[in-house]
Amino acid sequence: MTAKRKLNRDSPRDACEEGMGEPHRNPSSGLDEAQTKIEIFGREMIEKRVSACANSGRVYLPPEWIGHRVKIIRID
């Protein structure tokens, strides 16, 4: 039987080896302390708002995307 692991939502799962440290501020990029710059490569992007669904959230995507890998990034 496999043991269930509790997710700690206060810290990221893959922290760097040297430690998390304080989030740094880069005045030239316009990012504040709560934001992180993420660069990804992909084929297509859609910006949508998450709608409520019971005790969770839901985003509808085009049927052409079924079976493909996607990444979801919260932007606000």
Contacts in CASP RR format, 6 or more apart in sequence:
PFRMAT RR
TARGET T0000
AUTHOR 0000-0000-0000
METHOD contacts of the structure
MODEL  1
MTAKRKLNRDSPRDACEEGMGEPHRNPSSGLDEAQTKIEIFGREMIEKRV
SACANSGRVYLPPEWIGHRVKIIRID
7 13 0 8 1.000
11 20 0 8 1.000
12 20 0 8 1.000
23 33 0 8 1.000
23 34 0 8 1.000
23 36 0 8 1.000
25 31 0 8 1.000
25 32 0 8 1.000
25 33 0 8 1.000
26 37 0 8 1.000
29 37 0 8 1.000
31 37 0 8 1.000
38 73 0 8 1.000
40 71 0 8 1.000
40 73 0 8 1.000
46 61 0 8 1.000
46 62 0 8 1.000
47 75 0 8 1.000
48 59 0 8 1.000
48 60 0 8 1.000
50 57 0 8 1.000
50 58 0 8 1.000
50 59 0 8 1.000
51 57 0 8 1.000
51 58 0 8 1.000
51 59 0 8 1.000
52 58 0 8 1.000
59 72 0 8 1.000
61 70 0 8 1.000
END
